[in-house]
Amino acid sequence: MTEPLTIFGAGPVGSLLALFLARRGHEVVVYERRPDLRGGRAGAGRSINLAVSTRGLYALHQMGLDEKVLERAIPMLGRMVHAGGEARFLRYGRDDREFINSMSRGELNRLLVTEAEKTGRVRLEFEERLVSFDPARHAARLRSERTGAEREIRAPVAFGADGSASAMRKAIAPDASEDVLDFGYKELTLPAGPGGAFLLEKNALHIWPRKSFMLIALPNLDGSFTCTLFLSFETFEEIAAPAAAEKFFAATFPDVLALVPDLGALLAEAPLGRMTTVKCRPWWQGTSLLVGDAAHAIVPFFGQGMNAGFEDCTVLDGILAREPRWERAFAELSETRKPDADAIADLAVENFVEMRDKVSDPGFVLWKEVEAELSRRMGGAYLNRYQLVTFTRVPYRVALEAGRVQQEILREVCAGVRTAGEVDYDRAERLVRERLALGSHVNQDSDYQG
């Protein structure tokens, strides 16, 4: 009898991968270091709300789960920018049909784990930590988080979905680069109002940009918002005391301070998270493969970490449909997918600067207004970088390069103008047609329901 496939990590990517492999008829065993999060004893790991978008929805659609996920999510049509004075709304897509979805990481993870078990082909072993892995011997060493006992298991075909601190990556790609951002994050809950009322605009991702730092808030189904404060580690040390934190918020985010009771104490108690960009090569060795954050962890500022990991699953599934030999399939995924993973890693860091610094800048707002008009005039022939990443399945590397070309065009056509109405759009359209060829990509990949 063929031995089961092994997945290390039962987070969203590992659980979805188990579903894809089970659909191909494989028996799968998944080892997870945390307790079963459906039992109430475990958190969901990193708790920043997920922004589920087209790439993730496409993968979920393959498993018939996209509608179930959307039932548990809140649409966010754009950014609500709180930059002093009246908040400004900046739409993400071309119209109300294009939006991202705010969802609890834990809620999504619980759904995927449950659906994986329902297949009858997936067995989950919780509180089992991967300590070390030997791809040459197809052997893994596990430690029970309950007893501390260690044991060795065979893993003839193994997948590392064990996150940004992957133990499996240390064996497959020991020279991986791990770039820790010099900013950390802490989370707060902005509670719902009376009767579960939303105290901020419900269908938006809220941003308070403050040049060198920022606060964001994503809506939850119960009317609350998950707020995430991104600051330098040094500043977090300076506001460690509750009184110092409240003084800091009074000076920088007074509207939020007024809505979060006991904010200083809550911030002091909140764990300080770190953000890492991981780039590695190779992603595979023999019949062992890294996926998701284990292969390409990124910072969260484009909302694509989970979406990119889910896209690994769909790309791998497409390869396995024509190449059943594990070694060749894994090699192909590693070589074809890595340029896209590196591209979204770079895009995510760039978007941090945009979110904390540029969204309140008049020049940035002008560019967005011009892009909106170009998109209205040209349709799919002009989608900005954010739209390409979020609302299509255009390869990330194509979106990265398109964004650079678009910036050049906007810089040229906006030179010397003060309002979007002064732009020469005939010239702008000509430059887009000459320099930006997106039609074949977008027409093929713009809708996740395919």
VOPAGU-2260 file (C-alpha; in pm, 1 decimal, decimal comma):
REM VOPAGU-2260
SITE   aa  ch    i         X         Y         Z
SITE  MET   A    0       0,0       0,0       0,0
SITE  THR   A    1     130,2     348,0     -87,9
SITE  GLU   A    2     237,9     547,9     215,2
SITE  PRO   A    3      40,7     867,8     280,8
SITE  LEU   A    4     174,0    1204,7     174,8
SITE  THR   A    5     298,3    1419,5     461,5
SITE  ILE   A    6     227,7    1788,4     520,3
SITE  PHE   A    7     393,0    1981,5     800,6
SITE  GLY   A    8     166,3    2267,9     904,4
SITE  ALA   A    9    -213,7    2283,7     921,3
SITE  GLY   A   10    -246,4    2656,7     870,2
SITE  PRO   A   11    -459,7    2787,1     582,4
SITE  VAL   A   12    -207,7    2685,8     312,4
SITE  GLY   A   13    -131,7    2341,5     454,7
SITE  SER   A   14    -501,4    2267,0     501,9
SITE  LEU   A   15    -591,4    2377,8     150,4
SITE  LEU   A   16    -301,4    2177,7       4,7
SITE  ALA   A   17    -434,7    1871,4     185,6
SITE  LEU   A   18    -769,6    1926,6      13,1
SITE  PHE   A   19    -607,0    1948,4    -330,8
SITE  LEU   A   20    -402,7    1633,3    -272,1
SITE  ALA   A   21    -701,5    1444,0    -133,4
SITE  ARG   A   22    -898,1    1536,5    -445,0
SITE  ARG   A   23    -623,8    1368,7    -648,0
SITE  GLY   A   24    -690,9    1048,9    -456,3
SITE  HIS   A   25    -399,1    1063,3    -212,4
SITE  GLU   A   26    -405,3     974,4     154,8
SITE  VAL   A   27    -257,6    1264,2     353,0
SITE  VAL   A   28    -136,7    1308,8     710,7
SITE  VAL   A   29     -88,8    1661,9     841,7
SITE  TYR   A   30     124,6    1743,3    1147,7
SITE  GLU   A   31      60,1    2071,3    1328,9
SITE  ARG   A   32     248,6    2208,8    1631,6
SITE  ARG   A   33     -53,6    2395,8    1772,4
SITE  PRO   A   34    -355,9    2236,9    1940,1
SITE  ASP   A   35    -667,3    2186,6    1729,3
SITE  LEU   A   36    -796,4    2542,0    1699,7
SITE  ARG   A   37   -1154,1    2409,6    1685,2
SITE  GLY   A   38   -1121,6    2301,5    2046,6
SITE  GLY   A   39   -1089,8    2651,2    2187,0
SITE  ARG   A   40    -739,9    2598,9    2329,9
SITE  ALA   A   41    -546,3    2745,3    2040,4
SITE  GLY   A   42    -523,5    3079,4    1872,7
SITE  ALA   A   43    -495,2    3117,4    1498,1
SITE  GLY   A   44    -125,2    3202,5    1499,5
SITE  ARG   A   45     -66,9    3546,9    1357,6
SITE  SER   A   46    -401,1    3718,5    1393,7
SITE  ILE   A   47    -386,2    4000,7    1141,8
SITE  ASN   A   48    -714,9    3970,3     954,7
SITE  LEU   A   49    -679,6    3817,7     612,7
SITE  ALA   A   50    -769,0    4010,3     298,4
SITE  VAL   A   51    -903,8    3738,2      71,9
SITE  SER   A   52    -891,9    3839,1    -294,8
SITE  THR   A   53    -905,9    3690,1    -643,7
SITE  ARG   A   54    -609,1    3452,0    -624,1
SITE  GLY   A   55    -726,9    3307,2    -295,5
SITE  LEU   A   56   -1088,9    3289,7    -409,0
SITE  TYR   A   57    -985,2    3109,6    -726,6
SITE  ALA   A   58    -810,5    2840,2    -521,2
SITE  LEU   A   59   -1106,7    2809,1    -285,6
SITE  HIS   A   60   -1340,7    2789,3    -585,4
SITE  GLN   A   61   -1157,3    2476,9    -703,3
SITE  MET   A   62   -1264,5    2312,6    -376,9
SITE  GLY   A   63   -1616,4    2455,6    -386,8
SITE  LEU   A   64   -1544,5    2670,1     -80,8
SITE  ASP   A   65   -1542,2    3026,4    -213,8
SITE  GLU   A   66   -1907,0    3093,6    -129,9
SITE  LYS   A   67   -1865,1    2953,9     222,6
SITE  VAL   A   68   -1570,5    3186,3     276,3
SITE  LEU   A   69   -1750,1    3490,7     138,8
SITE  GLU   A   70   -2041,0    3424,2     375,1
SITE  ARG   A   71   -1794,8    3470,0     661,5
SITE  ALA   A   72   -1622,3    3778,9     519,3
SITE  ILE   A   73   -1690,4    4151,9     488,6
SITE  PRO   A   74   -1632,7    4324,0     151,9
SITE  MET   A   75   -1392,3    4618,4     158,1
SITE  LEU   A   76   -1436,1    4840,1    -148,0
SITE  GLY   A   77   -1141,1    5066,9     -81,0
SITE  ARG   A   78    -919,7    5249,9     165,1
SITE  MET   A   79   -1067,9    5503,4     403,6
SITE  VAL   A   80    -777,4    5739,0     469,4
SITE  HIS   A   81    -779,3    5926,5     801,8
SITE  ALA   A   82    -517,7    6194,0     746,9
SITE  GLY   A   83    -659,1    6487,1     941,4
SITE  GLY   A   84    -986,8    6656,4     867,3
SITE  GLU   A   85   -1252,3    6455,5     686,2
SITE  ALA   A   86   -1166,0    6096,0     593,2
SITE  ARG   A   87   -1109,4    6034,5     222,0
SITE  PHE   A   88   -1225,5    5716,8      45,3
SITE  LEU   A   89    -997,4    5571,8    -225,4
SITE  ARG   A   90   -1163,8    5292,4    -423,2
SITE  TYR   A   91    -965,5    4973,2    -489,6
SITE  GLY   A   92   -1134,6    4859,3    -810,1
SITE  ARG   A   93   -1315,8    5004,1   -1105,9
SITE  ASP   A   94   -1661,1    4971,1    -945,7
SITE  ASP   A   95   -1847,7    4800,1    -661,8
SITE  ARG   A   96   -1788,5    4456,4    -815,2
SITE  GLU   A   97   -1418,4    4470,6    -728,0
SITE  PHE   A   98   -1333,3    4446,8    -359,6
SITE  ILE   A   99   -1123,6    4255,0    -110,8
SITE  ASN   A  100   -1269,2    4056,0     176,6
SITE  SER   A  101   -1186,1    4094,2     545,6
SITE  MET   A  102   -1192,5    3761,1     724,3
SITE  SER   A  103   -1064,8    3619,3    1049,6
SITE  ARG   A  104    -758,8    3402,1     995,8
SITE  GLY   A  105    -884,5    3160,8    1260,8
SITE  GLU   A  106   -1229,7    3133,1    1105,3
SITE  LEU   A  107   -1084,2    3049,8     764,3
SITE  ASN   A  108    -840,3    2801,0     914,2
SITE  ARG   A  109   -1116,0    2622,8    1105,8
SITE  LEU   A  110   -1322,7    2591,5     788,8
SITE  LEU   A  111   -1035,3    2444,1     586,2
SITE  VAL   A  112    -929,7    2196,1     855,3
SITE  THR   A  113   -1287,6    2075,3     888,7
SITE  GLU   A  114   -1332,0    2039,7     513,4
SITE  ALA   A  115   -1002,9    1850,7     484,9
SITE  GLU   A  116   -1116,4    1598,3     745,7
SITE  LYS   A  117   -1450,8    1556,7     568,2
SITE  THR   A  118   -1273,3    1409,6     265,9
SITE  GLY   A  119   -1196,8    1094,5     464,3
SITE  ARG   A  120    -846,4    1100,4     316,4
SITE  VAL   A  121    -683,2    1355,1     549,5
SITE  ARG   A  122    -567,8    1276,8     902,8
SITE  LEU   A  123    -458,4    1564,2    1125,8
SITE  GLU   A  124    -214,2    1517,8    1412,5
SITE  PHE   A  125    -208,4    1823,1    1640,3
SITE  GLU   A  126      54,6    1933,2    1892,9
SITE  GLU   A  127     327,5    1763,9    1691,9
SITE  ARG   A  128     619,3    1998,2    1617,1
SITE  LEU   A  129     860,9    1931,8    1331,9
SITE  VAL   A  130    1206,4    1951,2    1490,3
SITE  SER   A  131    1424,4    1850,9    1197,4
SITE  PHE   A  132    1394,3    1702,7     851,6
SITE  ASP   A  133    1626,2    1488,7     639,1
SITE  PRO   A  134    1516,7    1491,0     273,0
SITE  ALA   A  135    1781,9    1239,1     171,0
SITE  ARG   A  136    1650,0     981,2     419,3
SITE  HIS   A  137    1284,7    1088,5     383,0
SITE  ALA   A  138    1277,7    1116,8     761,0
SITE  ALA   A  139    1132,8    1375,8     996,5
SITE  ARG   A  140    1179,8    1418,6    1368,4
SITE  LEU   A  141     869,8    1527,3    1563,1
SITE  ARG   A  142     830,2    1640,9    1921,1
SITE  SER   A  143     503,2    1612,3    2110,3
SITE  GLU   A  144     401,7    1949,8    2252,2
SITE  ARG   A  145     206,6    1763,5    2519,6
SITE  THR   A  146     473,4    1526,0    2652,0
SITE  GLY   A  147     802,9    1647,4    2506,0
SITE  ALA   A  148     871,1    1301,7    2365,3
SITE  GLU   A  149    1042,0    1285,3    2025,4
SITE  ARG   A  150    1001,9    1031,4    1749,7
SITE  GLU   A  151    1110,3     982,1    1391,9
SITE  ILE   A  152     866,6     921,5    1108,4
SITE  ARG   A  153     903,4     836,2     742,6
SITE  ALA   A  154     795,6    1100,8     493,8
SITE  PRO   A  155     859,3     969,9     142,0
SITE  VAL   A  156     669,4    1264,3     -12,9
SITE  ALA   A  157     665,5    1567,6     214,0
SITE  PHE   A  158     538,4    1924,6     196,6
SITE  GLY   A  159     663,9    2201,4     425,0
SITE  ALA   A  160     380,2    2441,5     500,0
SITE  ASP   A  161     522,2    2520,7     842,7
SITE  GLY   A  162     542,5    2896,7     810,4
SITE  SER   A  163     806,6    3165,6     795,3
SITE  ALA   A  164    1020,2    2995,4    1063,3
SITE  SER   A  165    1001,1    2663,3     876,4
SITE  ALA   A  166    1209,1    2379,4    1018,8
SITE  MET   A  167    1181,7    2202,3     684,9
SITE  ARG   A  168    1333,9    2499,7     501,9
SITE  LYS   A  169    1647,8    2471,5     712,6
SITE  ALA   A  170    1708,5    2130,3     553,4
SITE  ILE   A  171    1608,0    2211,6     195,0
SITE  ALA   A  172    1732,8    2569,6     159,5
SITE  PRO   A  173    1979,5    2640,7     442,8
SITE  ASP   A  174    2104,7    2956,1     267,7
SITE  ALA   A  175    1762,3    3123,2     256,0
SITE  SER   A  176    1757,4    3497,1     322,2
SITE  GLU   A  177    1540,7    3617,7     609,5
SITE  ASP   A  178    1499,8    3994,7     613,7
SITE  VAL   A  179    1327,6    4115,5     932,4
SITE  LEU   A  180    1151,7    4449,6     887,1
SITE  ASP   A  181    1262,0    4706,7    1143,6
SITE  PHE   A  182     896,8    4764,2    1227,4
SITE  GLY   A  183     681,0    4555,9    1458,0
SITE  TYR   A  184     306,2    4541,1    1508,4
SITE  LYS   A  185      52,6    4515,2    1787,7
SITE  GLU   A  186    -320,0    4456,0    1759,6
SITE  LEU   A  187    -617,0    4609,7    1934,6
SITE  THR   A  188    -989,0    4550,1    1902,4
SITE  LEU   A  189   -1207,4    4852,5    1837,9
SITE  PRO   A  190   -1535,9    4727,6    1984,2
SITE  ALA   A  191   -1875,5    4741,7    1819,1
SITE  GLY   A  192   -2127,1    5004,8    1917,0
SITE  PRO   A  193   -2469,7    4939,1    2070,1
SITE  GLY   A  194   -2647,8    4648,9    1903,4
SITE  GLY   A  195   -2336,4    4548,3    1710,7
SITE  ALA   A  196   -2319,8    4875,5    1517,8
SITE  PHE   A  197   -2003,9    4955,1    1320,6
SITE  LEU   A  198   -1845,7    5272,0    1460,0
SITE  LEU   A  199   -1642,2    5322,7    1140,8
SITE  GLU   A  200   -1739,7    5272,6     777,7
SITE  LYS   A  201   -1806,1    4899,9     747,8
SITE  ASN   A  202   -1697,5    4829,2     390,3
SITE  ALA   A  203   -1351,1    4981,7     393,5
SITE  LEU   A  204    -998,8    4914,8     509,8
SITE  HIS   A  205    -921,0    5210,2     734,4
SITE  ILE   A  206    -573,6    5365,5     732,2
SITE  TRP   A  207    -428,3    5636,0     954,0
SITE  PRO   A  208    -103,6    5720,4     766,2
SITE  ARG   A  209     155,9    5910,4     966,9
SITE  LYS   A  210     459,4    5917,3     734,9
SITE  SER   A  211     693,1    5690,4     934,5
SITE  PHE   A  212     425,2    5472,9    1094,6
SITE  MET   A  213      55,6    5388,8    1059,9
SITE  LEU   A  214    -253,4    5228,9    1205,3
SITE  ILE   A  215    -499,2    5018,0    1005,9
SITE  ALA   A  216    -840,3    4870,9    1092,3
SITE  LEU   A  217   -1030,4    4585,9     925,9
SITE  PRO   A  218   -1398,6    4509,5     993,8
SITE  ASN   A  219   -1527,6    4196,4    1165,7
SITE  LEU   A  220   -1871,0    4037,6    1138,0
SITE  ASP   A  221   -1963,1    4126,5    1496,5
SITE  GLY   A  222   -1928,1    4501,0    1430,7
SITE  SER   A  223   -1580,9    4532,2    1579,1
SITE  PHE   A  224   -1261,6    4625,3    1395,6
SITE  THR   A  225    -921,3    4463,2    1426,2
SITE  CYS   A  226    -674,5    4752,4    1453,0
SITE  THR   A  227    -306,2    4696,3    1385,2
SITE  LEU   A  228     -43,3    4950,6    1484,4
SITE  PHE   A  229     281,7    4940,3    1285,7
SITE  LEU   A  230     572,3    5116,0    1457,4
SITE  SER   A  231     948,1    5092,5    1483,1
SITE  PHE   A  232    1062,6    4862,6    1762,0
SITE  GLU   A  233    1226,8    5162,5    1928,1
SITE  THR   A  234     898,5    5354,4    1941,9
SITE  PHE   A  235     715,8    5052,3    2081,3
SITE  GLU   A  236     966,7    5053,2    2367,4
SITE  GLU   A  237     900,9    5422,6    2428,0
SITE  ILE   A  238     524,4    5370,5    2462,9
SITE  ALA   A  239     539,6    5043,2    2656,8
SITE  ALA   A  240     368,3    5190,4    2963,9
SITE  PRO   A  241     -12,7    5230,8    2936,6
SITE  ALA   A  242       2,8    5602,7    3013,5
SITE  ALA   A  243     268,6    5656,5    2745,6
SITE  ALA   A  244      61,7    5462,1    2491,1
SITE  GLU   A  245    -248,6    5670,7    2559,0
SITE  LYS   A  246     -48,7    5992,6    2533,7
SITE  PHE   A  247      92,0    5870,3    2199,0
SITE  PHE   A  248    -257,9    5789,1    2066,7
SITE  ALA   A  249    -395,0    6120,9    2192,1
SITE  ALA   A  250    -132,7    6297,0    1979,9
SITE  THR   A  251    -149,9    6075,4    1670,8
SITE  PHE   A  252    -481,6    5885,1    1660,0
SITE  PRO   A  253    -720,3    6073,8    1891,3
SITE  ASP   A  254   -1033,9    5945,9    1714,1
SITE  VAL   A  255    -927,7    5585,6    1778,8
SITE  LEU   A  256    -835,9    5654,0    2141,5
SITE  ALA   A  257   -1191,2    5776,8    2197,1
SITE  LEU   A  258   -1336,0    5448,0    2064,5
SITE  VAL   A  259   -1117,9    5191,2    2246,2
SITE  PRO   A  260   -1170,9    5173,1    2623,8
SITE  ASP   A  261    -855,6    5103,9    2827,8
SITE  LEU   A  262    -644,5    5136,5    2513,4
SITE  GLY   A  263    -316,5    5186,8    2699,3
SITE  ALA   A  264    -352,8    4873,8    2909,8
SITE  LEU   A  265    -467,0    4666,0    2611,9
SITE  LEU   A  266    -173,0    4779,7    2400,4
SITE  ALA   A  267      71,2    4700,8    2680,7
SITE  GLU   A  268     -69,3    4346,1    2705,2
SITE  ALA   A  269     -74,5    4282,4    2328,8
SITE  PRO   A  270     211,3    4068,1    2195,2
SITE  LEU   A  271     463,8    4240,9    1970,9
SITE  GLY   A  272     479,6    4078,3    1628,6
SITE  ARG   A  273     769,5    4077,6    1385,2
SITE  MET   A  274     751,7    4071,4    1005,6
SITE  THR   A  275     995,9    3881,3     787,6
SITE  THR   A  276    1056,4    3850,7     416,1
SITE  VAL   A  277    1189,8    3507,1     321,9
SITE  LYS   A  278    1346,5    3432,7     -16,6
SITE  CYS   A  279    1503,1    3097,5     -87,5
SITE  ARG   A  280    1616,8    2861,6    -359,9
SITE  PRO   A  281    1549,0    2580,5    -414,9
SITE  TRP   A  282    1199,3    2514,7    -283,6
SITE  TRP   A  283    1244,2    2142,2    -327,6
SITE  GLN   A  284    1482,3    1851,5    -283,9
SITE  GLY   A  285    1392,3    1512,0    -424,5
SITE  THR   A  286    1033,3    1442,8    -319,3
SITE  SER   A  287    1016,8    1721,0     -60,3
SITE  LEU   A  288     869,9    2065,4    -131,5
SITE  LEU   A  289     823,7    2398,7      48,8
SITE  VAL   A  290     504,4    2600,2      -5,4
SITE  GLY   A  291     350,7    2920,0     125,5
SITE  ASP   A  292     539,5    3116,2     391,5
SITE  ALA   A  293     790,9    2833,9     431,5
SITE  ALA   A  294     913,9    2913,1      79,6
SITE  HIS   A  295     833,6    3283,1      46,0
SITE  ALA   A  296     711,1    3466,7     356,1
SITE  ILE   A  297     624,7    3830,6     289,1
SITE  VAL   A  298     522,9    4132,6     495,4
SITE  PRO   A  299     143,6    4185,5     511,3
SITE  PHE   A  300     108,3    4521,5     338,6
SITE  PHE   A  301     -35,4    4398,1       8,5
SITE  GLY   A  302    -268,6    4147,9     173,7
SITE  GLN   A  303    -122,5    3873,1     -44,9
SITE  GLY   A  304      58,0    3632,5     189,4
SITE  MET   A  305    -224,7    3381,7     214,4
SITE  ASN   A  306    -341,8    3452,1    -140,8
SITE  ALA   A  307       8,7    3377,3    -273,3
SITE  GLY   A  308      24,8    3056,0     -70,8
SITE  PHE   A  309    -313,2    2946,3    -204,7
SITE  GLU   A  310    -190,5    3023,1    -555,6
SITE  ASP   A  311     102,3    2785,2    -492,8
SITE  CYS   A  312    -159,9    2513,5    -446,3
SITE  THR   A  313    -341,7    2589,1    -773,0
SITE  VAL   A  314     -18,6    2614,7    -972,1
SITE  LEU   A  315     110,0    2287,7    -827,5
SITE  ASP   A  316    -222,6    2118,1    -897,6
SITE  GLY   A  317    -202,5    2228,8   -1259,9
SITE  ILE   A  318     150,2    2089,7   -1291,2
SITE  LEU   A  319      52,0    1756,1   -1133,4
SITE  ALA   A  320    -231,8    1722,9   -1383,7
SITE  ARG   A  321      27,4    1668,1   -1658,2
SITE  GLU   A  322     340,0    1568,4   -1462,9
SITE  PRO   A  323     270,9    1298,3   -1200,1
SITE  ARG   A  324     639,5    1249,7   -1110,5
SITE  TRP   A  325     692,1    1433,9    -785,0
SITE  GLU   A  326    1054,6    1536,5    -844,1
SITE  ARG   A  327     981,6    1691,4   -1181,8
SITE  ALA   A  328     664,1    1859,3   -1064,7
SITE  PHE   A  329     838,1    2008,0    -761,1
SITE  ALA   A  330    1130,7    2130,3    -969,2
SITE  GLU   A  331     895,9    2297,8   -1215,7
SITE  LEU   A  332     697,3    2469,4    -941,9
SITE  SER   A  333    1015,0    2595,3    -776,7
SITE  GLU   A  334    1162,0    2741,1   -1093,2
SITE  THR   A  335     845,5    2890,3   -1242,8
SITE  ARG   A  336     690,8    3020,6    -921,4
SITE  LYS   A  337     994,5    3175,8    -751,6
SITE  PRO   A  338    1009,8    3489,3    -974,1
SITE  ASP   A  339     647,7    3563,2    -884,1
SITE  ALA   A  340     711,1    3502,9    -513,8
SITE  ASP   A  341    1009,2    3738,7    -519,4
SITE  ALA   A  342     800,1    3999,3    -703,3
SITE  ILE   A  343     515,0    4002,8    -450,3
SITE  ALA   A  344     770,1    4019,0    -168,2
SITE  ASP   A  345     912,7    4336,7    -319,2
SITE  LEU   A  346     565,3    4476,0    -391,4
SITE  ALA   A  347     458,0    4418,8     -30,9
SITE  VAL   A  348     748,9    4621,6     107,9
SITE  GLU   A  349     683,5    4899,2    -144,3
SITE  ASN   A  350     316,5    4907,2     -44,9
SITE  PHE   A  351     412,2    4967,2     318,3
SITE  VAL   A  352     572,3    5294,5     215,8
SITE  GLU   A  353     264,5    5381,1       8,2
SITE  MET   A  354      18,6    5306,4     289,0
SITE  ARG   A  355     200,1    5487,8     569,7
SITE  ASP   A  356     332,6    5782,0     368,7
SITE  LYS   A  357     182,9    5843,0      23,9
SITE  VAL   A  358    -193,1    5786,2      52,6
SITE  SER   A  359    -244,1    6129,3     210,6
SITE  ASP   A  360     -16,7    6307,8     -36,2
SITE  PRO   A  361    -198,4    6530,2    -293,9
SITE  GLY   A  362      28,5    6405,0    -572,8
SITE  PHE   A  363     -61,1    6044,2    -494,6
SITE  VAL   A  364    -432,3    6128,1    -492,1
SITE  LEU   A  365    -392,1    6298,6    -831,8
SITE  TRP   A  366    -228,1    5987,7    -975,5
SITE  LYS   A  367    -512,6    5772,1    -844,4
SITE  GLU   A  368    -771,0    6000,2   -1003,8
SITE  VAL   A  369    -588,1    5986,8   -1336,6
SITE  GLU   A  370    -560,7    5609,0   -1317,5
SITE  ALA   A  371    -932,6    5580,9   -1244,6
SITE  GLU   A  372   -1010,3    5785,2   -1555,8
SITE  LEU   A  373    -771,1    5581,2   -1770,1
SITE  SER   A  374    -931,3    5262,6   -1643,4
SITE  ARG   A  375   -1277,2    5401,1   -1726,7
SITE  ARG   A  376   -1165,5    5492,7   -2077,0
SITE  MET   A  377    -955,4    5184,1   -2153,4
SITE  GLY   A  378   -1114,3    4907,0   -1948,6
SITE  GLY   A  379    -890,8    4603,8   -1902,2
SITE  ALA   A  380    -615,7    4766,0   -2109,5
SITE  TYR   A  381    -536,4    4978,2   -1804,6
SITE  LEU   A  382    -547,7    4827,6   -1458,2
SITE  ASN   A  383    -320,4    4979,6   -1198,9
SITE  ARG   A  384     -65,3    4775,1   -1009,4
SITE  TYR   A  385    -291,7    4717,9    -711,4
SITE  GLN   A  386    -575,9    4598,5    -933,3
SITE  LEU   A  387    -347,5    4363,3   -1125,7
SITE  VAL   A  388    -225,5    4204,4    -803,6
SITE  THR   A  389    -560,3    4192,6    -629,3
SITE  PHE   A  390    -831,9    4143,7    -891,2
SITE  THR   A  391    -655,1    3931,3   -1154,3
SITE  ARG   A  392    -432,1    3625,4   -1163,2
SITE  VAL   A  393    -172,7    3800,4   -1376,0
SITE  PRO   A  394     169,3    3670,9   -1262,3
SITE  TYR   A  395     306,7    3887,3    -983,3
SITE  ARG   A  396     622,4    3957,4   -1181,3
SITE  VAL   A  397     408,8    4100,7   -1465,1
SITE  ALA   A  398     221,7    4322,3   -1218,4
SITE  LEU   A  399     550,9    4445,2   -1070,8
SITE  GLU   A  400     689,7    4544,3   -1409,4
SITE  ALA   A  401     357,3    4694,2   -1522,0
SITE  GLY   A  402     353,1    4910,5   -1210,7
SITE  ARG   A  403     694,0    5051,1   -1292,8
SITE  VAL   A  404     586,3    5135,5   -1646,7
SITE  GLN   A  405     266,1    5294,6   -1517,5
SITE  GLN   A  406     460,8    5516,3   -1279,7
SITE  GLU   A  407     671,1    5641,3   -1569,6
SITE  ILE   A  408     358,7    5722,0   -1771,8
SITE  LEU   A  409     186,4    5897,8   -1480,3
SITE  ARG   A  410     496,5    6099,9   -1404,8
SITE  GLU   A  411     501,9    6222,1   -1766,9
SITE  VAL   A  412     133,1    6302,8   -1811,0
SITE  CYS   A  413      91,3    6460,1   -1465,2
SITE  ALA   A  414     396,0    6687,3   -1493,6
SITE  GLY   A  415     287,9    7046,2   -1448,2
SITE  VAL   A  416     -83,0    6972,5   -1388,6
SITE  ARG   A  417    -276,5    7041,6   -1069,5
SITE  THR   A  418    -597,5    6847,2   -1130,1
SITE  ALA   A  419    -693,1    6526,9   -1310,0
SITE  GLY   A  420    -906,7    6727,2   -1551,2
SITE  GLU   A  421    -598,0    6901,5   -1692,3
SITE  VAL   A  422    -435,0    6575,7   -1808,0
SITE  ASP   A  423    -404,0    6507,6   -2182,0
SITE  TYR   A  424    -579,2    6168,9   -2184,2
SITE  ASP   A  425    -532,5    6111,7   -2556,3
SITE  ARG   A  426    -158,7    6126,1   -2496,9
SITE  ALA   A  427    -189,4    5911,3   -2186,1
SITE  GLU   A  428    -383,1    5642,6   -2373,7
SITE  ARG   A  429    -125,7    5646,7   -2653,3
SITE  LEU   A  430     157,6    5595,6   -2406,1
SITE  VAL   A  431     -28,8    5309,3   -2239,8
SITE  ARG   A  432     -82,0    5132,8   -2573,3
SITE  GLU   A  433     281,4    5183,7   -2670,8
SITE  ARG   A  434     439,9    5069,7   -2343,9
SITE  LEU   A  435     191,8    4851,6   -2158,5
SITE  ALA   A  436      69,5    4523,9   -2309,1
SITE  LEU   A  437    -162,1    4360,5   -2057,5
SITE  GLY   A  438    -455,1    4251,5   -2270,7
SITE  SER   A  439    -375,5    3880,6   -2307,6
SITE  HIS   A  440    -297,5    3838,7   -1937,6
SITE  VAL   A  441    -600,3    4026,8   -1808,3
SITE  ASN   A  442    -854,8    3883,6   -2048,1
SITE  GLN   A  443    -747,9    3533,8   -1950,0
SITE  ASP   A  444    -717,2    3578,4   -1578,1
SITE  SER   A  445    -940,4    3859,0   -1454,6
SITE  ASP   A  446   -1222,6    3648,4   -1312,6
SITE  TYR   A  447   -1161,3    3382,1   -1053,1
SITE  GLN   A  448   -1471,4    3187,3   -1155,4
SITE  GLY   A  449   -1336,4    3017,9   -1460,9
